[in-house]
Amino acid sequence: MQSANMLLRKVVRSSVLPFAAQHRMQKDLFPLSRTLSLSHCLKQDKSCEPSEKLDLDEWKKVMKSGMQEEVSEKVSEPEELSSLAAARETLEMWRLAGRAVPDHITEEQLKTFMECPSKSAKKKYLKYLHLKELHKKNDKRKMDEKRERRLQAQDQASKTGETKKNSLVCLWSSTMDKAYNWRAAQSMIFGQPLVFDMSYEKEMSVREVTNTVSQIVLSESCNRKSVDPFHIHFCNFKDGSLYHREFVKQYREAWGKLLITVTDQCYTEIFPKDKLIYLTADSPKVMKTFDHDKIYIVGSMVDKSIKTGVSLARAKRLGLETAALPLEKYLLWTTGAKNLTLDQMMHILLTLKDTADWKKALEFVPKRKYCGFVDKPVKELKKTLDLINTLKHGKGREEVQKQFAKSYPKKYKLK
């Protein structure tokens, strides 16, 4: 028994005490070392109580506390990295479960995924990234096929002697690009300003912001190719915002070379308020003519849910005049909301600026939303809509058909 006591003392001195000294636990372990030694009553009296035996439970608790401190010191990774790793593991689990998950995802997209408020929002965002990745793959495949066809056509042209035509086309396109850039440069000095309000980032999702930027890119291209382009202003534009990141993705190196004005100031700080007109579909005032002395503002917002009154409320807060396009005055509207894309608005404003003809300008409205132009006054249009409604409900169908046939041409007859 003495040999057993000596052995336990050696174990405690060689393993436990150095560990306790390293982790500053000497005060707790020295009383424990006394309990580990066998009492002399084991030699003489076998009826000793179980509490006088080895107190291994206390020894285990002290060892576990020391190990936990050691682990806590070793785990010094930031919480952000651990949360990103957990998000990546979640994505892998969803991918194995067969859900729509992108193959490659950046840290920025992963942070956006983590910031989604609910599980359904996370699923929708991942599905959006997955579809976007598929579109990129399809576009790359189409570009490769187009490149192969072009190379084949060049080989055939080199054999037949048609390379001169291709060189003339390239020369023509480069010359036209220089002409477009020269017009855009002139518009920055002499052109009529057109403002894009970039303060709606919080009102949209990531997908809607991407669609907004795509439409603005089309609008800028259309404006640059116009005979008399606008001087485009991006107001309330913040560096590092989601708008900024999407524009850099779209334009790449050309972003810093655009012939437009980009500022973080509000348009009320740059232009006088009496010259500003906010174009919004919710405005009670209808735009009659295009004013070349006014500065029109277009809200840079694309919303799938069609949030009404957002741009109108902003214009009222700033005390600005508002206007809406006279769609019902010139178009026989049938279905759909009276909201247009940003590139369609640009086409309409450019046509009004050049021709002042509403019929030509409103040709850029999608034809699925109207069935023709209105040649009669608005009161006549209301009568027409009332006749259509009565025909749908079947009230006095024959009499209404006779009145309708007398008043309106054959192309508006109902079947």
C-alpha positions in Angstrom: 0.0 0.0 0.0 2.9 2.4 0.7 4.2 1.7 -2.8 0.8 2.6 -4.2 0.9 5.9 -2.3 4.4 6.7 -3.5 3.3 5.9 -7.1 0.3 8.3 -6.9 2.4 11.1 -5.5 4.9 10.7 -8.3 2.1 10.9 -10.9 0.7 14.0 -9.3 4.1 15.7 -9.1 5.1 14.8 -12.7 1.8 15.5 -14.5 -0.8 17.4 -12.6 1.3 19.9 -10.7 3.3 21.2 -13.8 0.0 21.5 -15.7 -1.6 23.5 -12.8 1.5 25.7 -12.5 1.3 26.5 -16.3 -2.4 27.4 -16.0 -2.2 29.1 -12.6 -4.3 26.6 -10.7 -1.9 25.8 -7.9 -4.2 26.9 -5.1 -6.9 24.5 -6.2 -4.7 21.5 -6.9 -2.6 21.4 -3.7 -5.6 20.4 -1.5 -6.5 17.9 -4.2 -3.1 16.3 -4.0 -3.7 15.6 -0.4 -7.0 13.8 -1.1 -5.2 11.6 -3.7 -2.9 10.1 -1.1 -4.3 7.0 0.5 -5.1 7.4 4.2 -3.4 5.1 6.8 -6.7 3.8 7.8 -6.7 1.5 4.8 -3.9 -0.4 6.4 -5.5 -0.9 9.7 -9.3 -0.5 9.5 -11.2 -1.8 6.5 -14.5 -0.2 7.7 -13.4 3.3 6.5 -16.1 5.4 4.8 -16.1 5.7 1.0 -15.5 9.5 1.3 -11.9 8.8 2.5 -11.0 7.0 -0.7 -9.5 8.6 -3.8 -11.5 11.8 -4.7 -11.3 11.2 -8.4 -14.4 13.3 -9.2 -12.8 16.5 -8.0 -9.6 15.6 -10.0 -11.7 15.1 -13.2 -13.4 18.5 -12.7 -10.1 20.3 -12.3 -8.7 18.6 -15.4 -11.8 19.4 -17.4 -11.6 23.1 -16.4 -8.0 23.3 -17.4 -8.7 21.7 -20.8 -11.5 24.1 -21.4 -9.2 27.1 -20.7 -6.6 25.6 -23.0 -9.2 25.2 -25.8 -10.6 28.7 -25.3 -7.1 30.1 -25.7 -6.5 28.0 -28.8 -9.8 29.0 -30.5 -8.9 32.6 -31.4 -10.6 32.8 -34.8 -12.9 35.7 -35.3 -16.6 35.1 -35.2 -17.1 36.3 -38.7 -14.9 33.5 -40.1 -16.7 30.9 -38.1 -20.1 32.1 -39.3 -18.9 32.1 -42.9 -17.7 28.6 -42.5 -21.1 27.6 -41.0 -22.9 29.3 -43.9 -20.7 27.4 -46.4 -21.5 24.1 -44.7 -25.2 25.0 -44.9 -24.8 25.6 -48.6 -23.1 22.2 -49.1 -25.9 20.5 -47.2 -28.5 22.2 -49.4 -26.6 21.3 -52.5 -26.5 17.6 -51.4 -30.2 17.8 -50.7 -30.8 18.7 -54.4 -31.7 22.4 -53.9 -30.9 25.2 -56.4 -27.5 26.4 -55.0 -24.8 28.1 -57.1 -21.5 26.2 -57.7 -19.4 29.2 -56.9 -20.2 31.9 -54.3 -18.1 34.9 -53.2 -17.7 36.1 -49.7 -19.8 39.2 -50.4 -22.6 37.0 -51.7 -22.2 34.8 -48.7 -22.5 37.8 -46.3 -25.7 38.8 -48.2 -27.0 35.3 -47.8 -26.3 35.4 -44.0 -28.1 38.8 -43.7 -31.4 37.4 -45.2 -34.1 37.7 -42.6 -35.8 34.3 -43.1 -35.1 30.9 -44.5 -37.4 31.5 -47.5 -35.5 34.7 -48.3 -32.3 32.7 -48.2 -33.7 30.1 -50.6 -34.9 32.8 -53.0 -31.5 34.5 -53.0 -29.7 31.2 -53.6 -32.1 30.4 -56.4 -31.5 33.8 -57.9 -27.7 33.3 -57.8 -28.1 29.8 -59.3 -30.2 31.1 -62.2 -27.7 34.0 -62.7 -24.9 31.4 -62.9 -26.8 29.4 -65.4 -27.4 32.5 -67.6 -23.7 33.3 -67.4 -22.8 29.7 -68.5 -25.3 29.9 -71.4 -23.9 33.3 -72.4 -20.4 32.0 -72.4 -21.4 29.0 -74.4 -23.1 31.3 -77.0 -20.1 33.6 -77.1 -17.9 30.6 -77.8 -20.1 29.3 -80.5 -20.3 32.8 -82.0 -16.5 33.1 -81.9 -16.2 29.7 -83.7 -18.6 30.8 -86.4 -16.8 34.1 -86.8 -13.5 32.3 -87.2 -15.0 29.9 -89.7 -16.5 32.9 -91.6 -13.1 34.6 -91.6 -11.4 31.5 -93.0 -14.0 31.3 -95.8 -13.7 35.0 -96.4 -9.9 34.8 -96.7 -10.3 32.2 -99.3 -12.9 34.2 -101.3 -11.3 37.6 -100.9 -14.0 39.3 -98.7 -11.7 40.5 -95.9 -11.8 44.1 -97.3 -15.5 44.3 -96.4 -14.9 43.2 -92.8 -12.2 45.8 -92.4 -14.5 48.5 -93.6 -17.2 47.5 -91.1 -14.7 47.7 -88.3 -13.5 51.1 -89.4 -17.1 52.3 -89.6 -18.0 51.1 -86.1 -14.9 52.7 -84.6 -15.7 56.0 -86.3 -19.3 55.9 -85.1 -18.1 55.3 -81.5 -15.9 58.4 -81.7 -18.9 60.4 -83.0 -21.1 59.2 -80.2 -18.5 60.0 -77.6 -18.1 63.5 -79.1 -21.8 64.1 -78.8 -21.9 62.9 -75.2 -19.0 65.2 -74.4 -20.8 68.1 -76.0 -23.9 67.3 -74.0 -22.0 67.6 -70.7 -21.4 71.3 -71.6 -24.5 72.3 -73.6 -27.0 69.5 -73.2 -30.2 69.5 -71.1 -29.7 67.7 -67.8 -31.5 64.5 -66.9 -31.3 63.3 -63.3 -31.4 59.7 -62.1 -32.3 59.5 -58.4 -30.1 56.8 -56.9 -31.6 56.9 -53.4 -33.8 53.8 -53.6 -31.3 51.1 -52.7 -33.0 50.4 -49.4 -36.4 50.0 -51.1 -35.2 47.1 -53.3 -33.8 43.7 -53.1 -30.4 42.7 -54.6 -32.0 41.3 -57.7 -34.1 44.4 -58.2 -31.0 46.6 -57.9 -29.3 44.5 -60.5 -32.2 44.9 -62.9 -32.2 48.6 -62.2 -28.5 49.0 -63.1 -29.0 46.9 -66.3 -31.8 49.2 -67.4 -29.7 52.3 -66.6 -26.9 50.9 -68.7 -29.3 50.5 -71.7 -30.6 54.0 -71.1 -27.0 55.4 -71.1 -26.3 53.6 -74.4 -29.5 54.8 -76.0 -28.7 58.4 -74.9 -25.1 58.3 -76.2 -26.4 57.2 -79.6 -29.0 60.0 -79.8 -28.7 63.0 -82.1 -29.1 65.4 -79.2 -28.3 63.5 -76.0 -29.1 64.5 -72.4 -26.4 65.4 -69.8 -27.0 62.5 -67.4 -26.6 63.1 -63.7 -26.4 60.3 -61.1 -27.5 62.0 -57.9 -27.4 60.6 -54.3 -24.8 58.1 -55.5 -22.6 56.7 -52.8 -19.3 55.0 -53.3 -19.2 51.4 -52.2 -23.0 51.1 -52.4 -24.8 48.2 -54.1 -25.5 50.5 -57.1 -21.7 51.2 -57.4 -20.7 47.6 -57.2 -23.2 46.6 -59.9 -22.1 49.5 -62.2 -18.5 48.3 -61.9 -19.5 44.8 -62.8 -21.4 46.0 -65.8 -19.0 48.6 -67.2 -15.7 47.2 -65.8 -12.8 49.4 -67.0 -15.2 51.8 -68.8 -16.9 52.9 -65.6 -14.3 55.6 -65.0 -14.5 56.8 -68.6 -18.3 57.5 -68.9 -19.2 60.9 -70.0 -21.8 61.5 -67.3 -21.8 63.3 -63.9 -21.8 61.2 -60.8 -22.3 62.9 -57.4 -23.4 62.1 -53.9 -25.2 65.4 -53.6 -29.0 65.7 -53.9 -30.4 67.3 -57.1 -31.9 70.0 -54.9 -28.4 71.1 -54.0 -27.3 71.3 -57.6 -30.3 72.7 -59.5 -33.0 75.3 -58.5 -36.2 73.7 -57.3 -38.4 75.7 -59.6 -36.8 73.9 -62.6 -37.1 70.3 -61.3 -39.9 68.0 -62.3 -40.1 64.5 -60.8 -41.6 62.0 -63.3 -43.7 59.4 -61.4 -46.6 57.3 -62.5 -48.4 58.2 -59.2 -48.5 61.9 -59.9 -52.0 63.5 -60.2 -50.7 66.0 -62.7 -50.4 64.8 -66.3 -47.5 65.9 -68.5 -48.8 67.8 -71.6 -45.7 68.9 -73.4 -42.0 68.5 -73.1 -40.3 71.5 -71.6 -36.7 72.1 -72.8 -36.0 74.5 -69.9 -37.0 72.0 -67.2 -34.9 69.3 -65.6 -36.6 66.0 -65.3 -35.9 63.5 -62.6 -36.4 59.7 -63.0 -36.4 57.4 -60.0 -33.9 54.6 -60.3 -36.1 51.9 -59.0 -37.4 48.6 -60.3 -39.9 46.9 -58.0 -41.5 43.5 -58.7 -44.2 44.1 -56.1 -45.1 47.6 -57.6 -44.8 49.8 -54.5 -47.0 52.7 -55.2 -46.4 56.2 -53.9 -42.7 55.8 -53.0 -41.3 58.3 -55.5 -44.3 60.6 -55.2 -43.8 60.8 -51.4 -40.1 61.6 -51.9 -40.9 64.4 -54.3 -43.5 65.9 -51.9 -41.0 65.8 -49.0 -38.6 67.8 -51.1 -41.3 70.2 -52.3 -40.8 69.4 -56.0 -43.3 69.5 -58.9 -44.4 66.1 -60.2 -45.8 64.8 -63.5 -47.0 61.6 -65.1 -46.9 60.5 -68.7 -50.3 60.8 -70.5 -50.7 57.1 -71.2 -54.5 57.0 -70.8 -54.9 60.1 -73.0 -53.2 58.7 -76.0 -53.4 54.9 -75.5 -56.4 52.6 -75.2 -55.1 50.9 -72.1 -56.2 47.3 -71.5 -54.1 45.4 -69.0 -51.0 45.8 -66.9 -49.7 48.5 -64.6 -48.8 51.9 -66.0 -45.2 51.6 -65.0 -42.4 51.6 -67.6 -38.8 50.5 -67.5 -36.0 53.0 -67.3 -34.8 52.4 -70.9 -38.3 52.9 -72.2 -38.5 56.2 -70.3 -35.3 57.3 -71.9 -36.5 56.4 -75.4 -39.8 58.3 -74.8 -38.0 61.4 -73.4 -35.5 61.5 -76.3 -38.2 61.2 -78.9 -40.2 64.0 -77.2 -37.1 66.2 -77.1 -36.4 65.7 -80.8 -39.9 65.6 -82.3 -42.5 66.7 -79.6 -44.8 64.0 -81.0 -46.5 61.9 -78.4 -47.6 59.3 -80.9 -44.0 58.6 -81.9 -42.8 58.7 -78.3 -45.4 56.3 -77.0 -44.5 53.7 -79.6 -41.9 52.5 -77.1 -44.6 51.4 -74.7 -45.0 47.6 -74.9 -47.9 46.8 -77.3 -49.2 44.1 -75.0 -50.4 46.8 -72.7 -52.6 48.7 -75.1 -54.7 47.9 -78.2 -54.2 51.1 -80.1 -53.9 54.9 -80.0 -56.9 57.1 -79.0 -57.9 59.7 -81.6 -60.8 61.0 -79.6 -61.0 63.0 -76.4 -60.8 61.4 -72.9 -64.6 61.6 -72.4 -65.1 59.5 -75.5 -62.6 57.0 -74.2 -64.5 56.7 -70.9 -67.7 56.0 -72.9 -65.8 53.3 -74.8 -64.7 51.7 -71.6 -68.2 51.8 -70.2 -69.6 50.2 -73.3 -66.9 47.4 -73.0 -67.9 46.8 -69.4 -71.6 46.6 -70.2 -70.9 44.2 -73.0 -68.9 42.0 -70.7 -71.7 41.9 -68.2 -74.3 41.2 -70.9 -76.6 44.1 -70.1 -78.4 45.4 -73.2 -75.9 43.7 -75.5 -77.7 44.3 -78.8 -78.4 48.0 -78.2 -74.8 48.6 -77.0 -73.4 46.8 -80.0 -75.3 49.1 -82.3 -74.1 52.2 -80.6 -70.6 50.8 -80.5 -70.7 50.0 -84.3 -71.9 53.6 -85.1 -69.4 55.4 -83.0 -66.1 53.4 -83.5 -64.3 51.8 -86.4 -64.3 48.2 -87.2 -60.9 47.5 -85.6 -62.3 48.2 -82.2 -65.3 45.9 -82.6 -65.7 43.3 -79.9 -66.2 39.7 -80.7 
